[in-house]
């Protein structure tokens, strides 16, 4: 679909969520936004507030938004919110109310982010009614068709955002329409009940109607199928929304945004950023430091995850914090500086961090705060009355800077491929969910985030790498690959044989297809890839912090599981504190492997210990790769971008002190020479290979 109407850098906010802001301020607000360099608004077009009665639509407020955008030169993204259910539909289609595992129906409530009715709070982004019901789907489809018909060709229309914050609740949908869809899905997958019986080890189904969704989350094949069905089902509904809109407007731009939640909620809550991004032209993320934590690694993580999922497509920081957050449970007890009160310097760091990680557009969660509901006063860069603030002044300065003609080549340059890829294996996360319901213990998340942090804190750029994309990297770290299908294991083996370098934490592929434990470990023939056989294994993640192993003179803390080895062609690299073999390196074909018999990522996530940080630096050094950019000061973060017009270096100082650092580029890039500076504070300095950055500021400089 054409994207020629997309601004150089879309920069704006979510503006109208009925009934805020008040109508008497709209004209002034649009004029202010245009004067301040903003070029895009997104509005929530909520089914529950537009279709007041069946077939009776109230478009007045939304028509005014579109017309004001056209008058002021702003583009509009229409966020379809078919998951906000009209009260008449909740009554009319009571038989189609989504149900939780325990049988409770989702209720129709007032919204948190818009103080209007029709929201299924705690239902994720799936809504209170099941789209598996034909009558519900027809009613929602009629609304989408009317919406697209009304605004097709409007001069302010840029496109549509579908399925706000792509996700669903962990315990839906157990309604009768969803159960019927599940049985049909199983029939397509297995063909007959006997084949299903052999796969599930359930031998007394007489009819398809005997099948019920799993009544408990447990590590059995039926649990894997339920996870897979829910993903296919809800993402099929996402595709249906897209198809319905495009049936009216074939050339419209389609965007979507998730919550960068693939770690750890791809399996439980459907946060499959890769799948969502594959369906749209532009993908994005909601990422709010007040909710996630304001640590530098977290702010880079959200953008890095979304960039990986976008697979080269444009991606936006679709909802970025621009103001404070008051009474929500995510902030209670945390320090004021931990994202709770956004200062102008925070706006600068958050925005520029996302740019450094590769985002191609930025929108606030709010242009100005809501005036009612539990999120009153939250997130807006502008004041409660719509007047300018120091925060909005900072956002305006960045918006105008990013959209200046001389910045076109800066943003045309894209982040270079990471120094190492972090392997994301969907079946491993799904099996961990089934093994550890509600992520207790949170071994998966801690292993994945701990590995990312371990490299991040050494200045090493780690890209999130879906197992379908392994050919994009020649060096991979696998933090928690406890389950692999035979096909994925074979693909990894071939990748190593062809010359790849693979580092894996413990129990790679321990569980095989449908969750069956391999008799020989490592499973699926990976014993030959790693040159080892399992000696002993211990699944005791609750006391995994007691595991220690030696690597290059450091006593490294493990976590999660313990798997010791006997050599089968490999070479010893380290032992557990009790003397059992813990680390083995090997060559396989033209590639190399290193197997680590526990999860040091878990240890680092929990303790931030120096020995574990050194471990991640050490295993990266073992690969023989040279990182793109090295800074002598670990308090700063650097990212290198490359494009047709050359390389651009982004350096972020997220601290509250002035920082100094030397800069070294990988030898393959030649001699470091600074060229034109595109962003630097008045008291920033760069000379030769050294720089000085003021607190919470950024340097953006072209390399000569």
C-alpha positions in Angstrom: 0.0 0.0 0.0 1.3 3.5 -0.8 3.1 5.3 2.1 3.9 8.5 0.3 1.6 10.5 2.6 3.5 9.5 5.7 5.5 12.5 7.1 9.3 12.3 7.2 9.0 11.4 10.9 5.4 11.0 12.1 5.4 12.9 15.4 2.2 13.5 17.4 -0.1 11.9 19.9 -3.4 10.2 20.6 -5.8 13.1 20.8 -9.5 12.3 21.0 -10.9 9.6 23.3 -14.5 10.6 23.8 -15.2 12.6 25.9 -11.8 14.2 26.2 -10.5 16.8 25.4 -13.6 19.1 25.7 -15.0 20.3 22.3 -14.5 24.0 23.1 -10.7 23.4 23.0 -10.4 21.4 19.8 -9.7 24.2 17.4 -7.1 25.8 19.6 -5.5 22.5 20.3 -5.1 21.6 16.7 -3.6 25.1 16.0 -1.2 24.6 18.9 -0.2 21.2 17.6 0.5 22.4 14.1 2.5 25.4 15.4 4.6 23.0 17.6 5.6 20.8 14.7 3.3 17.9 15.3 2.0 16.3 12.2 -0.1 13.3 13.2 -3.0 12.5 15.6 -4.6 9.1 16.3 -8.1 9.0 17.6 -10.1 6.1 19.2 -13.1 5.4 16.9 -15.0 3.3 19.5 -17.9 1.1 18.4 -19.5 1.6 21.8 -19.8 5.4 21.4 -20.5 5.7 17.7 -23.2 3.1 17.1 -25.7 4.4 19.7 -28.4 2.1 18.6 -28.4 -0.7 16.0 -27.6 0.9 12.7 -27.7 4.5 14.1 -24.3 6.1 14.0 -23.1 9.3 15.7 -20.1 10.6 13.7 -20.3 14.3 14.6 -17.3 14.5 17.0 -15.2 12.4 14.7 -16.1 14.3 11.6 -14.9 17.4 13.4 -11.6 15.8 14.2 -11.0 14.8 10.6 -11.9 18.3 9.3 -9.7 20.1 11.9 -6.8 17.9 10.9 -7.2 18.8 7.3 -7.5 22.5 8.1 -4.3 22.4 10.2 -2.2 20.1 8.0 -2.2 17.1 10.3 -2.7 13.5 9.3 -5.0 11.2 11.1 -4.7 7.5 12.1 -8.1 6.0 12.8 -7.8 3.5 15.6 -10.7 1.1 15.2 -11.9 -0.1 18.5 -14.4 -2.8 17.7 -13.6 -4.4 21.0 -15.5 -1.7 22.8 -19.0 -3.2 22.7 -22.2 -1.2 22.6 -24.5 -1.9 25.6 -27.3 -2.9 23.2 -25.0 -5.5 21.6 -23.9 -6.8 25.0 -27.6 -7.5 25.8 -28.6 -8.6 22.3 -25.7 -11.1 22.0 -25.6 -12.3 25.6 -25.0 -15.8 24.4 -21.7 -14.7 22.8 -20.2 -13.1 25.8 -16.6 -14.2 26.1 -16.0 -16.5 29.1 -13.0 -17.1 31.3 -11.7 -20.5 32.1 -13.9 -20.7 35.3 -17.0 -19.8 33.3 -17.4 -16.2 34.3 -18.4 -13.9 31.4 -16.4 -10.8 30.6 -18.4 -7.8 31.7 -19.0 -4.5 30.0 -17.3 -1.7 32.0 -16.2 1.9 31.9 -12.9 2.3 30.2 -9.6 3.1 32.0 -8.1 5.1 29.1 -11.4 6.5 28.0 -14.1 7.1 30.5 -16.9 5.7 28.4 -18.7 2.3 28.5 -18.2 -0.8 26.5 -14.7 -2.0 27.7 -14.0 -5.5 29.0 -11.5 -4.5 31.6 -8.9 -7.2 32.2 -10.0 -8.9 29.1 -6.9 -7.7 27.1 -7.7 -6.3 23.7 -10.3 -8.9 22.8 -13.5 -7.3 23.9 -16.4 -8.6 25.9 -18.1 -10.4 23.0 -16.7 -13.4 21.0 -16.0 -12.6 17.4 -16.5 -16.4 16.8 -20.2 -15.7 17.0 -21.5 -14.9 13.4 -24.0 -12.4 14.6 -21.4 -10.4 16.6 -19.0 -10.6 13.7 -21.6 -9.3 11.3 -22.5 -6.4 13.6 -18.9 -5.4 14.1 -18.2 -5.8 10.4 -21.1 -3.5 9.6 -19.6 -0.8 11.9 -16.1 -1.2 10.3 -17.7 -1.0 6.8 -19.6 2.2 7.7 -16.4 3.7 9.3 -14.2 3.0 6.2 -17.0 4.2 3.8 -17.4 7.5 5.6 -13.8 8.5 5.7 -12.4 6.9 2.5 -10.6 9.6 0.6 -10.8 12.2 3.4 -7.8 14.5 2.9 -6.7 14.1 6.5 -6.8 10.3 6.5 -3.4 8.6 6.7 -4.6 5.1 7.6 -6.0 2.7 10.2 -4.6 1.2 13.4 -6.2 -2.2 14.1 -6.5 -4.1 17.3 -5.2 -1.6 19.8 -2.2 -3.0 21.8 -2.4 -6.4 20.2 -3.0 -8.9 23.0 -5.7 -10.9 24.7 -6.4 -12.1 28.2 -4.7 -15.3 29.4 -7.9 -17.1 30.3 -10.2 -16.4 27.3 -12.2 -17.5 25.4 -14.3 -20.3 26.7 -17.6 -19.2 25.3 -19.7 -21.7 23.3 -18.9 -20.0 19.9 -15.2 -20.1 20.7 -15.5 -23.8 21.7 -17.2 -24.5 18.4 -14.4 -22.7 16.5 -11.8 -24.7 18.5 -13.4 -28.0 17.5 -13.4 -27.0 13.8 -9.8 -26.0 14.1 -8.9 -29.4 15.6 -10.8 -31.1 12.8 -8.7 -29.3 10.2 -5.5 -30.1 12.0 -6.1 -33.8 12.9 -8.7 -34.9 10.4 -10.3 -37.5 12.6 -10.7 -38.3 16.3 -8.4 -41.3 16.2 -5.5 -39.2 15.1 -6.4 -36.7 17.8 -6.6 -39.5 20.4 -3.0 -40.6 19.6 -1.7 -37.0 19.8 -3.5 -36.1 23.0 -3.5 -39.5 24.8 -7.3 -39.1 25.2 -9.0 -42.2 23.9 -12.7 -41.9 24.7 -13.9 -39.0 22.5 -17.0 -40.4 20.7 -17.9 -37.1 18.9 -16.1 -33.8 18.3 -18.6 -32.2 20.6 -17.0 -34.2 23.5 -13.9 -32.0 23.2 -13.6 -29.1 25.7 -10.8 -26.6 26.0 -8.3 -27.5 28.7 -9.7 -26.8 32.1 -6.2 -26.3 33.6 -2.9 -25.0 32.3 -0.6 -28.0 32.3 2.3 -29.5 30.2 0.3 -31.7 27.9 -0.1 -31.7 24.1 -3.7 -30.4 24.4 -2.3 -27.3 26.2 0.0 -26.6 23.3 -2.9 -26.9 20.9 -5.0 -24.6 22.9 -2.3 -22.0 22.9 -1.8 -22.4 19.1 -5.6 -22.2 18.5 -6.1 -19.0 20.5 -3.2 -17.4 18.5 -4.7 -18.5 15.2 -8.2 -17.5 16.2 -7.5 -14.0 17.5 -5.0 -13.2 14.8 -7.5 -14.4 12.3 -9.9 -11.8 13.7 -7.2 -9.2 13.3 -6.9 -10.2 9.6 -10.7 -10.0 9.3 -10.6 -6.4 10.5 -8.0 -5.6 7.9 -9.9 -7.3 5.1 -13.1 -5.6 6.1 -11.6 -2.2 6.0 -9.7 -2.9 2.7 -12.9 -4.2 1.1 -14.0 -0.6 1.2 -10.6 1.2 0.8 -8.1 -1.1 -0.9 -5.4 1.5 -0.9 -5.5 2.5 2.8 -2.5 2.3 5.0 -2.9 -0.3 7.8 -0.9 0.0 11.0 -1.0 -1.7 14.4 0.9 -1.6 17.6 1.5 -4.0 20.4 3.1 -3.7 23.8 6.5 -5.2 22.9 5.3 -8.0 25.1 6.6 -11.1 23.2 8.9 -11.5 26.2 7.3 -13.0 28.3 3.7 -12.9 27.1 3.6 -14.3 23.5 2.1 -17.6 24.7 -0.2 -16.5 27.5 -1.5 -13.2 26.1 -0.9 -13.5 22.4 1.8 -10.8 22.2 3.3 -12.2 19.1 4.9 -9.0 17.7 6.3 -10.9 14.7 2.9 -12.2 13.6 1.2 -8.9 14.2 3.8 -6.9 12.3 3.6 -9.3 9.3 0.0 -8.2 8.7 0.5 -4.4 8.4 2.6 -1.8 6.7 3.7 0.0 9.8 4.0 -1.6 13.3 4.6 0.0 16.7 4.6 -0.3 20.4 3.1 1.1 23.5 6.1 1.6 25.9 5.6 3.6 29.1 8.5 3.9 31.6 6.1 4.7 34.4 4.6 1.2 33.8 7.7 -0.8 32.7 10.5 0.8 34.7 12.8 3.6 33.7 16.0 1.6 33.5 18.0 2.3 30.3 17.9 -1.4 29.3 14.2 -1.5 29.5 13.7 1.6 27.3 16.0 0.1 24.6 14.4 -3.3 25.0 10.9 -2.2 23.9 12.2 -0.6 20.7 14.7 -3.4 20.0 11.9 -6.0 20.3 9.6 -4.0 18.0 12.4 -3.4 15.5 13.1 -7.1 15.3 9.4 -8.0 14.9 9.0 -5.4 12.1 11.6 -7.2 10.0 12.7 -4.1 8.2 9.3 -2.3 8.0 8.8 1.2 9.5 7.9 1.0 13.2 6.7 3.6 15.6 6.9 4.3 19.3 3.1 4.4 18.9 2.4 5.4 22.5 5.2 7.1 24.4 4.9 8.7 27.9 4.7 12.5 27.9 3.7 13.2 31.4 3.2 11.8 34.9 1.3 8.7 36.2 -0.3 9.0 39.6 -2.3 6.3 41.3 -1.9 3.2 39.1 -0.6 0.0 40.7 2.5 -0.1 38.5 4.0 3.0 40.1 3.1 2.7 43.7 6.1 2.4 45.9 8.6 3.4 43.2 10.9 6.4 43.2 9.7 9.7 41.8 12.5 9.5 39.2 11.4 6.1 38.1 9.2 7.5 35.4 6.5 8.7 37.7 7.0 12.4 37.0 8.1 13.1 33.5 10.5 16.0 33.2 11.5 17.6 29.9 14.8 15.8 30.1 13.0 12.5 30.3 11.0 13.3 27.2 14.3 13.9 25.4 15.9 10.7 26.6 12.9 8.5 26.0 12.4 9.9 22.5 16.0 9.9 21.4 16.5 6.4 22.9 13.7 5.1 20.6 15.3 6.9 17.7 18.7 5.4 18.5 17.0 2.0 18.5 15.5 2.7 15.1 11.9 3.9 15.5 10.6 6.0 12.6 7.8 7.8 14.4 6.7 8.9 17.9 3.3 9.5 19.3 2.3 10.4 22.9 -0.3 8.3 24.7 -2.1 11.6 25.2 -1.7 15.0 23.6 -3.1 16.4 26.9 -4.3 14.4 30.0 -7.8 13.0 30.5 -10.0 14.9 32.8 -11.9 12.0 34.2 -11.4 8.3 35.1 -8.6 6.7 37.0 -6.0 7.9 34.4 -6.9 11.6 35.0 -3.8 13.8 34.6 -1.7 11.1 33.1 0.8 11.0 30.2 0.1 14.3 28.4 2.9 16.6 27.4 0.5 19.5 27.4 -1.3 20.8 30.6 -4.7 19.8 31.8 -6.2 22.8 30.0 -4.2 22.2 26.8 -1.6 24.9 27.4 2.1 24.4 26.7 4.5 23.1 29.3 8.3 22.6 29.4 7.6 19.0 28.5 5.6 19.9 25.4 8.3 22.5 24.5 10.9 19.7 24.5 8.6 17.5 22.4 8.1 20.3 19.9 11.8 21.0 19.6 12.4 17.3 18.8 9.5 17.1 16.4 10.8 20.1 14.4 14.4 18.8 14.5 13.4 15.4 13.3 11.3 16.7 10.4 13.8 19.3 9.2 15.0 18.5 5.6 18.6 18.2 6.7 17.6 15.3 8.9 16.1 13.2 6.1 19.4 11.3 5.5 19.9 10.9 9.3 16.7 8.9 9.6 17.2 7.1 6.3 20.1 5.4 7.9 19.0 2.3 9.8 20.5 0.5 12.8 23.2 -2.0 11.9 22.7 -5.6 12.5 23.3 -6.4 16.2 26.6 -7.8 17.5 24.7 -11.0 18.5 21.2 -12.4 18.1 19.1 -13.5 21.1 17.2 -16.6 20.0 13.4 -16.4 20.5 11.7 -19.9 20.3 7.9 -19.7 20.6 7.5 -23.3 21.6 10.0 -22.9 24.5 7.9 -20.0 25.9 4.7 -22.0 25.4 6.1 -25.0 27.2 7.5 -22.9 30.0 4.0 -21.4 30.5 2.5 -24.9 30.8 5.2 -26.0 33.2 5.1 -22.8 35.3 1.5 -21.5 35.3 1.3 -17.7 35.7 5.1 -17.5 35.2 5.8 -18.8 38.7 8.8 -19.0 38.9 9.5 -16.4 36.1 12.4 -18.4 34.8 11.7 -17.8 31.1 11.4 -14.0 31.4 14.4 -13.7 33.7 16.6 -15.8 31.4 15.7 -13.8 28.3 15.8 -10.4 29.9 18.9 -11.3 31.9 20.8 -12.3 28.7 19.7 -9.1 27.0 20.9 -7.0 30.0 24.1 -9.0 30.2 25.1 -7.9 26.7 23.5 -4.5 27.0 25.5 -3.6 30.2 28.7 -4.5 28.3 27.8 -2.2 25.4 27.1 -5.1 23.1 24.0 -4.8 20.8 21.9 -7.9 21.1 19.1 -8.2 18.5 16.0 -10.3 19.3 16.0 -13.0 16.8 13.0 -15.2 16.0 14.0 -18.7 15.2 12.4 -18.3 11.7 15.0 -15.6 11.0 18.2 -17.2 12.1 19.8 -16.8 8.7 19.9 -13.0 9.4 22.7 -13.6 12.0 25.9 -15.5 12.1 26.2 -15.4 15.9 23.4 -16.5 18.2 22.9 -16.7 22.0 20.0 -19.0 23.1 19.0 -18.0 26.7 16.2 -20.5 27.3 15.6 -23.0 24.4 14.2 -25.8 26.6 11.8 -27.0 23.9 12.5 -27.3 20.2 10.5 -29.0 17.5 12.5 -31.5 15.5 12.2 -29.1 12.5 13.6 -26.2 14.5 16.4 -28.3 16.0 17.4 -29.6 12.5 17.4 -26.0 11.2 19.7 -24.9 14.0 22.0 -27.8 13.4 22.2 -27.0 9.7 22.8 -23.3 10.5 25.8 -24.2 12.7 27.1 -26.7 10.2 27.1 -23.9 7.5 29.3 -21.7 9.7 27.2 -20.2 12.5 28.3 -19.7 16.0 25.8 -20.8 18.7 26.0 -20.3 22.4 23.2 -22.0 24.4 22.2 -22.1 28.0 21.1 -25.3 29.6 18.7 -28.0 28.4 18.5 -27.0 24.7 15.6 -28.9 23.1 15.2 -31.0 26.3 11.5 -31.2 25.4 10.7 -32.2 21.8 7.6 -32.2 19.7 4.4 -32.1 21.7 6.5 -31.8 24.9 8.0 -35.2 25.0 11.4 -35.5 26.7 14.2 -36.8 24.6 15.8 -40.0 25.8 19.2 -38.8 24.6 20.2 -35.3 25.7 20.9 -32.9 24.1 17.8 -34.0 22.2 17.1 -34.2 18.4 20.7 -35.1 17.6 22.0 -31.9 19.1 24.4 -34.0 21.2 26.6 -34.2 18.0 26.3 -30.4 17.4 27.6 -29.6 21.0 29.9 -32.6 21.4 28.4 -33.7 24.7 26.0 -36.0 26.4 24.0 -35.1 29.5 25.4 -36.5 32.7 22.8 -35.3 35.2 19.9 -32.7 35.2 18.2 -30.9 38.0 15.0 -28.9 37.6 14.9 -26.8 40.7 14.5 -23.2 39.6 13.3 -22.1 43.0 16.8 -22.7 44.4 18.6 -22.1 41.2 20.4 -19.1 42.7 22.6 -21.6 44.5 24.2 -22.8 41.3 27.8 -21.7 40.7 30.2 -22.4 37.9 33.6 -21.3 36.9 34.3 -19.4 33.6 37.7 -17.8 32.9 38.4 -17.4 36.6 35.0 -15.9 37.5 32.5 -17.7 39.8 29.3 -17.2 37.8 25.9 -17.5 39.4 23.5 -19.7 37.6 19.7 -20.0 37.8 16.8 -22.0 36.5 18.0 -25.5 35.7 21.3 -27.4 36.0 22.5 -29.8 33.3 26.0 -31.3 33.7 27.8 -33.1 30.8 30.2 -35.8 29.7 32.4 -35.0 26.7 31.5 -36.6 23.4 33.9 -34.8 21.2 33.8 -31.4 22.7 36.3 -29.5 24.9 35.8 -28.6 28.5 35.5 -24.8 29.3 34.2 -24.7 32.9 32.9 -26.8 35.9 30.2 -26.4 38.5 31.4 -25.7 42.0 30.8 -29.3 42.9 33.1 -30.5 40.1 30.6 -31.5 37.5 31.2 -30.4 33.9 29.3 -27.2 33.2 30.6 -25.7 29.9 31.7 -27.4 26.6 32.8 -25.9 23.3 32.8 -27.8 20.1 33.1 -27.4 16.3 30.4 -28.7 14.0 30.9 -28.5 10.3 32.1 -25.0 9.7 30.5 -23.7 12.9 31.2 -23.5 16.6 29.1 -24.1 19.7 29.4 -23.4 23.4 26.9 -25.1 25.8 26.4 -23.7 29.3 24.7 -26.0 31.8 22.6 -23.5 33.6 21.0 -20.1 33.0 23.4 -17.3 34.0 20.9 -14.9 32.5 18.6 -15.6 35.4 21.5 -15.0 37.8 22.3 -11.7 36.2 18.7 -10.5 36.1 18.3 -11.1 39.8 21.7 -9.9 41.1 23.4 -7.7 38.5 26.6 -9.3 39.7 29.9 -8.4 38.3 30.9 -12.0 37.6 27.9 -12.6 35.5 28.4 -9.3 33.6 31.9 -10.5 32.9 30.6 -13.8 31.8 28.5 -12.2 29.0 31.5 -10.1 27.9 33.6 -13.3 28.0 31.3 -15.4 25.9 31.0 -12.6 23.3 34.8 -12.4 23.2 34.8 -16.2 22.7 32.8 -15.7 19.4 35.7 -13.7 18.0 33.4 -10.9 16.9 34.2 -7.2 17.4 31.4 -5.1 18.5 30.3 -2.2 16.3 30.9 0.5 18.9 32.7 0.4 22.2 32.5 3.2 24.9 34.9 3.4 27.8 32.0 4.6 30.0 29.3 2.0 30.6 26.9 4.6 31.8 26.3 5.7 28.2 24.7 3.7 25.3 25.7 3.9 21.7 24.1 2.8 18.5 25.4 2.9 15.0 23.2 3.5 12.0 24.1 3.1 8.3 22.6 4.2 5.1 23.3 5.3 1.6 24.6 8.7 2.8 26.9 7.2 5.4 27.0 6.3 9.1 25.4 8.1 12.0 26.4 7.6 15.6 23.8 8.0 18.4 25.0 8.2 22.0 22.6 8.5 24.9 23.4 9.7 28.4 20.4 8.6 30.6 22.1 9.6 33.8 21.7 12.8 35.9 25.5 13.5 35.7 27.8 14.7 32.9 29.6 11.7 31.4 32.8 11.4 29.5 33.8 8.5 27.3 36.2 7.4 24.6 34.7 5.9 21.5 36.1 3.0 19.4 34.6 1.6 16.2 35.2 -1.9 15.0 38.3 -2.1 12.9 36.3 -2.9 9.8 34.9 0.6 9.8 38.3 2.3 9.5 39.5 5.3 11.4 36.9 7.1 13.6 36.3 10.7 12.4 33.4 12.8 13.5 31.6 14.8 10.9 28.5 17.0 11.1 26.8 17.1 14.5 23.0 16.9 14.2 22.1 17.0 17.9 24.3 18.1 20.8 23.7 20.2 23.9 25.5 23.6 24.1 28.0 22.2 26.6 28.5 18.8 24.8 32.0 18.3 23.4 33.5 15.9 20.9 37.1 15.8 19.9 39.2 13.1 18.3 37.8 9.9 19.9 36.4 11.4 23.0 33.1 13.0 24.0 31.4 14.8 26.9 27.6 14.5 27.3 25.5 16.6 29.7 22.9 14.8 31.9 20.0 13.2 30.2 21.1 14.3 26.8 22.1 12.8 23.5 24.7 13.2 20.8 23.8 12.5 17.1 26.8 12.9 14.8 27.6 11.8 11.3 30.8 9.9 10.9 33.1 11.2 8.2 
